[in-house]
Structure formats: structure tokens, C-alpha cells
Amino acid sequence: MDGIPPERAVTDSWPALHGRPVLRRTVAVGLVLCVSVAAALVVRGVNSLTAGRVGRETDRDRAELLAGLHPSQHPGVGRSYVPVGAVYTHTPDGAPIAYLHYRVAGKDVGLGDFLRAYDLPAPGPTAPLPADLTAALGGDGPAEAPELLPDPEPTPTPDATTADPAPPAPAAPPGLQAADPDAEPDADADPTPDLDDETPEPTPSVTLPLTPTPTLTPTPTPSLTPTPPPSHPQTTRRIYVATIPGAAPGAADIYIRATG
């Protein structure tokens, strides 16, 4: 048609490629390679910038850390258990509190392996679960279950070898003989000494130089500023274990309430 310019081909913008198919393919392959290399460099740069950065900490991580069951707190175990329920919140006074629910299937990954992995004691007597623990986990929990009790700390006993020895008896002055308590008194001995037979010898006078007494300056005792107690007490953790009826041996539900 008149007035409409003819459609231009790609070779029209690059006259050197007109009629040279081999050169066109070579240029196309080169462009693809350049784009691929540039994309690989961009991806590598992004990976190097983000390497070593820790991912965003979730409420489950905070709950596990507060309860002392986070994988980073047990690096030598080589395995960890993932809770099926985790809630992390704060009490009205601002103290953190965590609720966790673990479920072990039994056999190789049963309750015994869970206790060994986290160095926990054996279950003790049955105790009722706290109401807030059951409510935080959506009512999923029994009314009571055996509670894990920590082992009592040994009471130190005094060692007889470390007791202070008795002080030795004072020695008698030179020239005097200690009296024998078992000896009988001599009836013929005169208890009154004869003063006429002994002439007292004059005692030489000795003049001692006077030594000035040093003046002691009292040292002021520094006043100790008491350290204020922490705003929140140390972490208190209560763990309850409920076996699953009809499941494999060692299968159990584990409910944990931890406050800090």
C-alpha cells in the first residue's frame, strides 16, 4: 500500500549480517553466553552477601530457647525434635513464657531417646497440668501426667581430715620440771623451803633501748554497693509426659511450660 513503510527485518538494522547466516548464529550464541555469565555472577554475588546471616527468629525458636531445647543449645547431640505446638508470649508483668508440645512415635525415637537427647531426668509422680499450659495449646492435653523432677543436689558433708587440729599443750619454762599427776607426795619432804641456806644472788639490771611505737593509721573500708536483683527470675521449666494408649512402646506426648 501507498504510504505504509515496508516491514523491516532484524538484518536490516545490522547490514553486516544480511545474507550471512553463520555470522548471525555466532552473534546469537555469544549474546546468550554473555547473558548467562552475567546472571551467574549476579546470583553468586547475592549468595556471598547473604552467607553467614541468621534467618529471622520465629516464636518457635524463642520458645525452644527459653525451654532450653533449641538445637543450638545441644550441638553435640546430632539430632533434635521439632515441636508440634509452640507458643511464645509474655506474662502481665512482662516476663517471657513459652508453651511447647512434643510428640514422639516410639521405638527408636521414643521417650527414652528424647530424654537422653536433652539430658532430662526420668518422669516422677503424677501431677496436674497447669491450666494456662492446656489453654495455650488449644486444650490438647490431659488433666494430669507424670512430671519430670530434677535430681536433688548432693549435700556436702564435712571432711574429718580438713578439721583444725587441737592446739599443742604449752611447754614448761626452762629449769622447771612438769609435775607428774600420778606421782605420790613425799611425806618426809619439808613443804617450807629453808631461806637461810640460800643467799639470793643480785640480779643484774639490763637497760633496754626505747623503741618508738609506730602510729597505726586506720584504713577506710570501701562501701559495697549491693547488686540489684534481676528484673525476672531464672528460667523455670516444668515438663509433663503422657503416654499414648495403643501406640508403640515409648510413644508419648510431652508438654512443657517454661518461664523466664
LUMVEXKOL-314886 format. One record per residue: residue in three letters; x, y, z of N, C-alpha, C in turn. Coordinates in Angstrom, 2 decimals. Layout:
REM LUMVEXKOL-314886
aa_nX_nY_nZ_caX_caY_caZ_cX_cY_cZ
Ala_X_Y_Z_X_Y_Z_X_Y_Z
...
***
This chain:
REM LUMVEXKOL-314886
aa_nX_nY_nZ_caX_caY_caZ_cX_cY_cZ
Met_0.82_-1.18_0.00_0.00_0.00_0.00_0.86_1.24_0.00
Asp_0.26_2.27_-0.54_0.97_3.53_-0.59_0.94_4.19_0.77
Gly_2.02_4.77_1.21_2.10_5.49_2.47_2.49_4.63_3.65
Ile_2.56_3.27_3.57_2.94_2.37_4.68_4.32_1.85_4.39
Pro_5.28_2.11_5.29_6.65_1.64_5.04_6.71_0.13_5.13
Pro_7.56_-0.48_4.34_7.68_-1.95_4.40_8.23_-2.40_5.76
Glu_7.86_-3.64_6.16_8.32_-4.19_7.45_9.82_-4.45_7.39
Arg_10.50_-4.04_8.47_11.96_-4.19_8.49_12.32_-5.46_9.23
Ala_13.29_-6.16_8.75_13.80_-7.37_9.38_14.97_-7.01_10.29
Val_15.37_-8.00_11.11_16.48_-7.76_12.04_17.77_-7.49_11.28
Thr_17.93_-8.14_10.17_19.15_-7.94_9.39_19.23_-6.55_8.80
Asp_18.08_-5.88_8.72_18.12_-4.52_8.19_18.78_-3.56_9.18
Ser_18.68_-3.84_10.51_19.33_-3.00_11.49_20.83_-3.29_11.59
Trp_21.22_-4.46_11.15_22.65_-4.84_11.18_23.00_-5.28_9.76
Pro_23.38_-4.35_8.91_23.62_-4.72_7.50_24.69_-5.76_7.32
Ala_25.62_-5.86_8.27_26.71_-6.81_8.10_26.22_-8.25_8.18
Leu_25.06_-8.49_8.85_24.54_-9.86_8.98_23.65_-10.25_7.80
His_23.38_-9.33_6.91_22.50_-9.63_5.79_23.15_-10.63_4.87
Gly_22.48_-11.77_4.71_22.97_-12.80_3.82_24.10_-13.61_4.41
Arg_24.32_-13.57_5.72_25.41_-14.33_6.35_24.82_-15.09_7.54
Pro_24.20_-16.23_7.34_23.53_-16.98_8.42_24.50_-17.49_9.48
Val_25.69_-17.88_9.10_26.66_-18.39_10.09_27.04_-17.30_11.07
Leu_27.25_-16.10_10.57_27.61_-14.99_11.45_26.45_-14.63_12.37
Arg_25.23_-14.74_11.86_24.08_-14.44_12.70_23.97_-15.43_13.87
Arg_24.19_-16.72_13.59_24.13_-17.70_14.67_25.25_-17.49_15.68
Thr_26.42_-17.12_15.24_27.54_-16.88_16.15_27.26_-15.71_17.07
Val_26.70_-14.65_16.51_26.37_-13.49_17.34_25.28_-13.84_18.35
Ala_24.28_-14.64_17.92_23.20_-15.02_18.83_23.72_-15.87_19.99
Val_24.60_-16.82_19.68_25.18_-17.67_20.74_26.03_-16.83_21.70
Gly_26.77_-15.89_21.17_27.60_-15.02_22.02_26.75_-14.19_22.97
Leu_25.65_-13.65_22.46_24.76_-12.87_23.31_24.17_-13.73_24.43
Val_23.76_-14.96_24.11_23.21_-15.85_25.13_24.25_-16.17_26.20
Leu_25.48_-16.44_25.79_26.53_-16.72_26.76_26.81_-15.53_27.66
Cys_26.82_-14.35_27.10_27.07_-13.16_27.91_25.97_-12.96_28.95
Val_24.72_-13.16_28.54_23.62_-13.02_29.49_23.71_-14.08_30.58
Ser_24.07_-15.32_30.23_24.17_-16.40_31.22_25.27_-16.12_32.23
Val_26.43_-15.67_31.73_27.54_-15.37_32.64_27.17_-14.21_33.57
Ala_26.52_-13.20_33.03_26.12_-12.07_33.88_25.12_-12.51_34.96
Ala_24.19_-13.37_34.58_23.21_-13.86_35.57_23.89_-14.69_36.65
Ala_24.87_-15.54_36.26_25.59_-16.35_37.25_26.38_-15.48_38.21
Leu_26.99_-14.42_37.71_27.74_-13.51_38.58_26.81_-12.80_39.56
Val_25.64_-12.43_39.10_24.68_-11.77_39.99_24.23_-12.71_41.11
Val_23.93_-13.96_40.74_23.50_-14.93_41.75_24.61_-15.21_42.76
Arg_25.83_-15.34_42.27_26.95_-15.59_43.19_27.17_-14.41_44.12
Gly_27.03_-13.21_43.61_27.20_-12.04_44.46_26.15_-11.96_45.55
Val_24.90_-12.29_45.19_23.84_-12.29_46.20_24.09_-13.35_47.26
Asn_24.55_-14.53_46.86_24.82_-15.59_47.83_25.96_-15.22_48.76
Ser_26.99_-14.57_48.23_28.11_-14.18_49.09_27.72_-13.10_50.08
Leu_26.79_-12.24_49.69_26.34_-11.20_50.61_25.45_-11.74_51.71
Thr_24.65_-12.75_51.39_23.72_-13.31_52.37_24.30_-14.46_53.15
Ala_25.52_-14.93_52.78_26.13_-16.05_53.51_26.47_-15.62_54.92
Gly_26.21_-16.50_55.90_26.51_-16.21_57.30_25.44_-15.45_58.03
Arg_24.44_-15.00_57.34_23.36_-14.30_58.02_22.37_-15.30_58.61
Val_21.95_-15.04_59.83_20.99_-15.91_60.50_19.58_-15.52_60.08
Gly_18.78_-16.54_59.82_17.41_-16.28_59.43_16.61_-15.62_60.55
Arg_15.48_-15.14_60.21_14.64_-14.46_61.19_14.19_-15.44_62.26
Glu_14.34_-15.03_63.51_13.98_-15.89_64.63_12.46_-15.90_64.80
Thr_11.91_-17.09_64.87_10.46_-17.25_64.98_10.08_-17.45_66.45
Asp_8.76_-17.43_66.70_8.28_-17.69_68.06_8.62_-19.10_68.51
Arg_8.66_-20.04_67.58_9.04_-21.40_67.96_10.49_-21.44_68.43
Asp_11.38_-20.70_67.74_12.77_-20.64_68.18_12.88_-20.01_69.56
Arg_12.13_-18.95_69.80_12.18_-18.28_71.10_11.65_-19.21_72.20
Ala_10.60_-19.95_71.89_10.05_-20.87_72.88_11.05_-21.99_73.19
Glu_11.69_-22.54_72.18_12.68_-23.60_72.40_13.88_-23.07_73.17
Leu_14.32_-21.85_72.86_15.46_-21.28_73.57_15.12_-21.05_75.05
Leu_13.92_-20.57_75.32_13.54_-20.34_76.71_13.44_-21.64_77.49
Ala_12.96_-22.70_76.83_12.84_-24.00_77.49_14.15_-24.78_77.51
Gly_15.20_-24.27_76.83_16.47_-24.97_76.80_16.49_-26.18_75.89
Leu_15.62_-26.21_74.89_15.52_-27.36_73.98_15.81_-26.98_72.54
His_16.45_-25.84_72.31_16.77_-25.44_70.94_17.97_-26.25_70.44
Pro_18.01_-26.60_69.14_19.15_-27.37_68.63_20.50_-26.70_68.87
Ser_20.55_-25.36_68.86_21.82_-24.69_69.10_22.31_-24.87_70.54
Gln_21.42_-25.22_71.46_21.82_-25.44_72.84_22.30_-26.86_73.10
His_22.16_-27.73_72.12_22.63_-29.12_72.24_23.37_-29.50_70.96
Pro_24.52_-28.87_70.70_25.19_-29.11_69.41_25.79_-30.50_69.29
Gly_26.11_-31.15_70.40_26.76_-32.46_70.30_25.81_-33.62_70.14
Val_24.51_-33.39_70.16_23.55_-34.49_70.07_23.46_-35.02_68.65
Gly_23.46_-34.14_67.68_23.38_-34.56_66.28_21.97_-34.75_65.77
Arg_20.98_-34.58_66.63_19.58_-34.69_66.21_18.76_-33.81_67.14
Ser_17.58_-33.50_66.70_16.69_-32.66_67.51_15.26_-33.03_67.19
Tyr_14.37_-32.65_68.08_12.95_-32.91_67.92_12.24_-31.59_67.62
Val_11.28_-31.65_66.72_10.53_-30.46_66.33_9.19_-30.50_67.04
Pro_8.83_-29.46_67.77_7.55_-29.47_68.48_6.38_-29.38_67.51
Val_5.30_-30.07_67.86_4.08_-29.98_67.05_3.24_-28.78_67.46
Gly_3.57_-28.17_68.57_2.88_-26.96_69.01_3.83_-26.11_69.83
Ala_3.86_-24.81_69.55_4.76_-23.90_70.27_4.09_-22.53_70.36
Val_4.09_-21.98_71.56_3.52_-20.66_71.81_4.52_-19.88_72.65
Tyr_4.81_-18.67_72.21_5.72_-17.78_72.95_5.00_-16.46_73.20
Thr_4.91_-16.07_74.46_4.21_-14.84_74.81_4.84_-14.26_76.07
His_4.16_-13.32_76.69_4.66_-12.66_77.90_3.54_-12.61_78.94
Thr_3.95_-12.67_80.21_3.01_-12.54_81.31_2.63_-11.07_81.48
Pro_1.62_-10.77_82.30_1.25_-9.36_82.50_2.38_-8.49_83.04
Asp_3.32_-9.07_83.79_4.43_-8.26_84.30_5.60_-8.18_83.33
Gly_5.46_-8.75_82.13_6.49_-8.63_81.11_7.45_-9.79_81.02
Ala_7.32_-10.81_81.86_8.24_-11.96_81.81_7.88_-12.86_80.64
Pro_8.89_-13.39_79.92_8.58_-14.29_78.80_8.09_-15.63_79.32
Ile_7.23_-16.26_78.56_6.69_-17.57_78.91_6.49_-18.36_77.62
Ala_6.79_-19.65_77.67_6.73_-20.50_76.48_5.96_-21.77_76.81
Tyr_5.20_-22.23_75.83_4.45_-23.49_75.93_4.85_-24.34_74.73
Leu_5.24_-25.58_74.98_5.69_-26.48_73.91_4.99_-27.82_74.04
His_4.76_-28.44_72.89_4.16_-29.77_72.84_4.95_-30.61_71.84
Tyr_5.57_-31.67_72.34_6.30_-32.62_71.51_5.54_-33.94_71.49
Arg_5.69_-34.65_70.39_5.10_-35.99_70.27_6.15_-36.92_69.67
Val_6.45_-38.00_70.38_7.40_-39.00_69.90_6.63_-40.26_69.57
Ala_7.03_-40.89_68.45_6.26_-42.02_67.92_6.57_-43.33_68.62
Gly_7.71_-43.43_69.29_8.06_-44.67_69.96_9.19_-45.40_69.26
Lys_9.58_-46.53_69.84_10.68_-47.37_69.37_11.98_-46.57_69.35
Asp_12.59_-46.39_68.17_13.90_-45.73_68.11_13.82_-44.25_68.46
Val_12.69_-43.63_68.25_12.54_-42.21_68.57_11.49_-42.06_69.66
Gly_11.63_-42.87_70.70_10.67_-42.86_71.78_11.04_-41.88_72.88
Leu_10.37_-42.03_74.00_10.57_-41.13_75.12_11.97_-41.23_75.69
Gly_12.53_-42.44_75.73_13.89_-42.59_76.26_14.92_-41.83_75.45
Asp_14.78_-41.86_74.13_15.73_-41.12_73.29_15.55_-39.61_73.47
Phe_14.32_-39.17_73.65_14.06_-37.74_73.86_14.72_-37.27_75.16
Leu_14.59_-38.05_76.21_15.19_-37.67_77.49_16.71_-37.68_77.41
Arg_17.29_-38.65_76.70_18.75_-38.69_76.57_19.27_-37.55_75.70
Ala_18.52_-37.20_74.66_18.98_-36.14_73.75_19.08_-34.80_74.46
Tyr_18.17_-34.53_75.37_18.16_-33.24_76.06_18.61_-33.35_77.52
Asp_19.16_-34.51_77.90_19.71_-34.70_79.25_18.66_-34.37_80.31
Leu_17.53_-35.04_80.21_16.42_-34.81_81.13_16.27_-36.00_82.07
Pro_15.76_-35.78_83.29_15.58_-36.89_84.23_14.37_-37.73_83.87
Ala_14.23_-38.84_84.58_13.10_-39.73_84.36_11.82_-39.12_84.93
Pro_10.66_-39.52_84.40_9.40_-38.98_84.95_9.21_-39.37_86.41
Gly_8.59_-38.45_87.15_8.33_-38.66_88.56_6.87_-38.93_88.81
Pro_6.34_-38.50_89.94_4.94_-38.75_90.26_4.00_-37.93_89.38
Thr_2.75_-38.36_89.36_1.73_-37.69_88.56_1.35_-36.36_89.19
Ala_1.19_-35.34_88.35_0.82_-34.00_88.81_-0.14_-33.39_87.80
Pro_-1.04_-32.52_88.23_-1.97_-31.87_87.28_-1.24_-30.87_86.40
Leu_-1.65_-30.81_85.14_-1.08_-29.83_84.21_-1.62_-28.44_84.53
Pro_-0.77_-27.39_84.43_-1.28_-26.03_84.66_-2.36_-25.69_83.65
Ala_-3.32_-24.93_84.10_-4.45_-24.58_83.23_-4.00_-23.73_82.06
Asp_-3.03_-22.82_82.27_-2.60_-21.99_81.15_-1.84_-22.78_80.11
Leu_-1.17_-23.86_80.52_-0.47_-24.71_79.55_-1.46_-25.40_78.63
Thr_-2.50_-25.97_79.21_-3.51_-26.64_78.39_-4.25_-25.65_77.50
Ala_-4.55_-24.47_78.03_-5.28_-23.48_77.23_-4.42_-22.94_76.10
Ala_-3.12_-22.73_76.33_-2.26_-22.18_75.28_-2.10_-23.15_74.11
Leu_-2.17_-24.45_74.40_-2.01_-25.44_73.34_-3.35_-25.87_72.77
Gly_-4.37_-25.07_72.96_-5.67_-25.34_72.36_-6.45_-26.43_73.05
Gly_-6.21_-26.65_74.35_-6.94_-27.70_75.06_-6.43_-29.09_74.78
Asp_-5.31_-29.20_74.06_-4.77_-30.52_73.70_-3.84_-30.96_74.83
Gly_-4.37_-31.73_75.73_-3.55_-32.21_76.82_-4.39_-32.87_77.89
Pro_-3.83_-33.84_78.61_-4.58_-34.50_79.67_-4.70_-33.61_80.90
Ala_-5.54_-34.02_81.82_-5.71_-33.25_83.06_-4.50_-33.41_83.97
Glu_-3.85_-34.56_83.95_-2.67_-34.80_84.76_-1.76_-35.79_84.05
Ala_-0.48_-35.74_84.41_0.51_-36.60_83.78_1.74_-36.63_84.67
Pro_2.58_-37.66_84.55_3.83_-37.69_85.32_4.71_-36.49_84.98
Glu_5.27_-35.87_86.00_6.11_-34.69_85.82_7.57_-35.06_86.01
Leu_8.43_-34.48_85.18_9.87_-34.70_85.30_10.41_-33.82_86.42
Leu_11.02_-34.46_87.40_11.58_-33.74_88.54_13.10_-33.78_88.45
Pro_13.76_-32.66_88.69_15.23_-32.67_88.66_15.79_-33.47_89.82
Asp_16.97_-34.04_89.61_17.64_-34.79_90.66_18.04_-33.86_91.79
Pro_17.87_-34.28_93.07_18.29_-33.40_94.17_19.79_-33.22_94.20
Glu_20.20_-32.01_94.54_21.63_-31.72_94.62_22.22_-32.38_95.86
Pro_23.44_-32.98_95.74_24.06_-33.62_96.90_24.42_-32.60_97.97
Thr_24.20_-32.99_99.23_24.54_-32.12_100.35_25.98_-32.36_100.75
Pro_26.82_-31.34_100.78_28.23_-31.55_101.14_28.35_-31.96_102.60
Thr_29.19_-32.97_102.85_29.46_-33.45_104.21_30.83_-32.98_104.64
Pro_31.00_-32.61_105.92_32.33_-32.15_106.38_33.33_-33.28_106.36
Asp_34.54_-32.99_105.98_35.63_-33.95_105.91_36.43_-33.88_107.20
Ala_36.64_-35.05_107.84_37.36_-35.07_109.10_38.82_-34.68_108.93
Thr_39.38_-34.94_107.73_40.79_-34.61_107.52_41.03_-33.12_107.41
Thr_39.97_-32.36_107.12_40.14_-30.92_106.97_39.84_-30.15_108.24
Ala_39.49_-30.88_109.36_39.20_-30.20_110.61_40.47_-29.61_111.20
Asp_40.35_-28.51_111.92_41.51_-27.86_112.53_42.03_-28.72_113.66
Pro_43.35_-29.00_113.68_43.92_-29.81_114.78_43.87_-29.03_116.09
Ala_43.86_-29.81_117.21_43.84_-29.19_118.53_45.18_-28.52_118.81
Pro_45.21_-27.36_119.47_46.48_-26.68_119.75_47.32_-27.49_120.73
Pro_48.65_-27.50_120.57_49.52_-28.27_121.48_49.51_-27.63_122.88
Ala_49.81_-28.48_123.87_49.87_-28.01_125.26_51.07_-27.11_125.45
Pro_50.96_-26.05_126.26_52.12_-25.15_126.47_53.25_-25.87_127.16
Ala_54.46_-25.57_126.72_55.67_-26.20_127.28_56.02_-25.54_128.60
Ala_56.66_-26.33_129.47_57.09_-25.80_130.77_58.28_-24.88_130.60
Pro_58.40_-23.84_131.46_59.56_-22.94_131.36_60.86_-23.68_131.60
Pro_61.98_-23.16_131.05_63.28_-23.83_131.28_63.63_-23.87_132.77
Gly_64.19_-24.98_133.19_64.61_-25.14_134.58_63.54_-25.69_135.47
Leu_62.31_-25.81_134.98_61.22_-26.36_135.77_60.77_-27.66_135.15
Gln_60.47_-28.60_135.99_60.02_-29.90_135.54_58.55_-30.02_135.80
Ala_57.85_-30.45_134.83_56.41_-30.58_134.98_56.08_-31.64_136.00
Ala_55.11_-31.38_136.82_54.73_-32.30_137.87_53.99_-33.48_137.28
Asp_54.32_-34.63_137.85_53.67_-35.86_137.42_52.38_-36.01_138.18
Pro_51.23_-36.01_137.50_49.96_-36.11_138.25_49.78_-37.45_138.93
Asp_50.48_-38.51_138.46_50.32_-39.84_139.05_51.29_-40.09_140.19
Ala_52.25_-39.18_140.42_53.26_-39.40_141.48_52.66_-39.12_142.85
Glu_53.07_-39.93_143.87_52.58_-39.75_145.24_53.42_-38.71_145.95
Pro_52.82_-37.91_146.85_53.60_-36.88_147.58_54.55_-37.52_148.56
Asp_55.72_-36.88_148.76_56.75_-37.36_149.69_56.41_-36.85_151.08
Ala_56.20_-37.82_152.02_55.81_-37.43_153.39_56.96_-36.78_154.15
Asp_58.25_-37.18_153.85_59.40_-36.64_154.58_59.85_-35.29_154.07
Ala_59.31_-34.86_152.96_59.76_-33.59_152.39_59.17_-32.43_153.17
Asp_60.00_-31.41_153.38_59.57_-30.22_154.11_58.93_-29.27_153.11
Pro_57.63_-28.97_153.34_57.00_-28.09_152.35_57.49_-26.68_152.43
Thr_58.13_-26.29_153.52_58.62_-24.93_153.67_60.08_-24.87_153.29
Pro_60.47_-24.13_152.30_61.89_-24.07_151.91_62.70_-23.31_152.95
Asp_64.01_-23.71_153.13_64.93_-23.06_154.07_65.55_-21.86_153.38
Leu_65.16_-20.67_153.85_65.65_-19.46_153.20_67.03_-19.06_153.69
Asp_67.50_-19.61_154.91_68.82_-19.21_155.42_69.95_-19.87_154.67
Asp_69.69_-21.06_154.10_70.77_-21.77_153.42_71.05_-21.20_152.04
Glu_70.15_-20.44_151.52_70.35_-19.91_150.17_70.48_-18.41_150.23
Thr_71.55_-17.92_149.64_71.79_-16.48_149.56_71.36_-16.01_148.19
Pro_70.40_-15.12_148.12_69.98_-14.69_146.77_71.06_-13.90_146.07
Glu_71.27_-14.24_144.86_72.25_-13.55_144.04_71.63_-12.29_143.45
Pro_72.46_-11.22_143.41_71.91_-9.98_142.83_71.59_-10.15_141.35
Thr_70.48_-9.63_140.98_70.05_-9.71_139.56_70.59_-8.50_138.82
Pro_71.39_-8.72_137.79_71.93_-7.56_137.04_70.80_-6.83_136.34
Ser_70.90_-5.53_136.41_69.90_-4.70_135.72_70.28_-4.52_134.27
Val_69.32_-4.68_133.43_69.51_-4.55_131.97_68.66_-3.38_131.50
Thr_69.32_-2.46_130.82_68.62_-1.30_130.28_68.33_-1.53_128.80
Leu_67.10_-1.54_128.46_66.69_-1.77_127.07_66.40_-0.45_126.40
Pro_66.85_-0.29_125.18_66.57_0.97_124.47_65.08_1.08_124.19
Leu_64.59_2.30_124.25_63.18_2.54_123.99_62.92_2.58_122.49
Thr_61.99_1.74_122.07_61.62_1.70_120.64_60.33_2.48_120.46
Pro_60.33_3.46_119.59_59.08_4.23_119.41_57.98_3.35_118.84
Thr_56.84_3.47_119.41_55.68_2.70_118.94_55.12_3.33_117.66
Pro_55.03_2.55_116.58_54.51_3.15_115.34_53.03_3.50_115.49
Thr_52.66_4.58_114.84_51.27_5.02_114.85_50.51_4.34_113.72
Leu_49.47_3.65_114.06_48.66_2.93_113.07_47.55_3.84_112.56
Thr_47.54_3.98_111.24_46.50_4.79_110.60_45.38_3.88_110.13
Pro_44.18_4.08_110.59_43.09_3.18_110.15_42.83_3.31_108.66
Thr_42.65_2.14_108.02_42.36_2.10_106.59_40.86_2.13_106.39
Pro_40.36_3.06_105.60_38.90_3.10_105.40_38.41_1.89_104.64
Thr_37.34_1.33_105.10_36.73_0.16_104.45_35.82_0.63_103.32
Pro_36.08_0.15_102.10_35.22_0.60_100.98_33.80_0.08_101.16
Ser_32.88_0.91_100.85_31.48_0.52_100.95_31.07_-0.25_99.70
Leu_30.40_-1.38_99.91_29.98_-2.24_98.81_28.56_-1.87_98.40
Thr_28.40_-1.62_97.13_27.07_-1.28_96.60_26.36_-2.57_96.24
Pro_25.23_-2.87_96.84_24.55_-4.14_96.53_24.09_-4.17_95.08
Thr_24.27_-5.36_94.46_23.85_-5.55_93.07_22.34_-5.75_93.04
Pro_21.64_-4.97_92.24_20.17_-5.14_92.19_19.81_-6.49_91.62
Pro_18.79_-7.13_92.12_18.38_-8.43_91.58_17.85_-8.28_90.17
Pro_17.91_-9.36_89.38_17.38_-9.28_88.00_15.89_-9.00_88.02
Ser_15.45_-8.36_86.93_14.04_-8.00_86.84_13.14_-9.22_86.81
His_13.66_-10.36_86.26_12.88_-11.59_86.21_13.74_-12.72_86.76
Pro_13.16_-13.68_87.44_13.94_-14.80_87.96_14.46_-15.68_86.83
Gln_15.29_-16.65_87.21_15.85_-17.55_86.22_14.74_-18.42_85.63
Thr_15.08_-19.07_84.51_14.08_-19.86_83.80_13.58_-21.00_84.68
Thr_12.28_-21.11_84.78_11.63_-22.20_85.50_10.92_-23.06_84.48
Arg_11.25_-24.35_84.47_10.73_-25.25_83.44_10.02_-26.42_84.12
Arg_8.81_-26.71_83.63_8.05_-27.84_84.11_7.67_-28.70_82.91
Ile_7.96_-29.99_82.99_7.79_-30.90_81.87_6.89_-32.06_82.33
Tyr_5.90_-32.36_81.51_4.95_-33.43_81.80_4.98_-34.43_80.65
Val_4.88_-35.70_80.97_4.95_-36.77_79.97_3.69_-37.62_80.09
Ala_2.99_-37.78_78.99_1.78_-38.61_78.94_1.95_-39.66_77.86
Thr_1.85_-40.92_78.24_1.96_-41.99_77.27_0.73_-42.02_76.38
Ile_0.91_-42.53_75.16_-0.18_-42.61_74.17_-0.73_-44.03_74.20
Pro_-1.96_-44.23_74.64_-2.51_-45.60_74.70_-2.63_-46.19_73.31
Gly_-2.29_-47.47_73.22_-2.41_-48.20_71.97_-1.33_-47.92_70.96
Ala_-0.36_-47.06_71.29_0.72_-46.75_70.35_1.91_-47.66_70.62
Ala_2.97_-47.44_69.87_4.17_-48.24_70.02_4.83_-47.96_71.37
Pro_5.64_-48.89_71.86_6.32_-48.66_73.15_7.22_-47.42_73.07
Gly_7.12_-46.57_74.06_7.91_-45.34_74.09_7.22_-44.14_73.49
Ala_6.05_-44.33_72.89_5.31_-43.19_72.31_4.72_-42.36_73.44
Ala_4.86_-41.06_73.33_4.39_-40.18_74.41_4.20_-38.78_73.88
Asp_3.34_-38.05_74.59_3.17_-36.61_74.39_3.88_-35.89_75.52
Ile_4.65_-34.87_75.18_5.46_-34.14_76.15_5.00_-32.69_76.15
Tyr_4.60_-32.20_77.30_4.10_-30.83_77.45_5.06_-30.06_78.35
Ile_5.44_-28.86_77.91_6.47_-28.09_78.61_5.95_-26.68_78.82
Arg_6.15_-26.19_80.02_5.85_-24.79_80.37_7.13_-24.18_80.95
Ala_7.62_-23.14_80.32_8.88_-22.51_80.74_8.65_-21.02_80.90
Thr_9.14_-20.47_81.99_9.06_-19.03_82.25_10.45_-18.50_82.54
Gly_10.68_-17.24_82.23_11.98_-16.66_82.44_11.89_-15.28_83.05
***
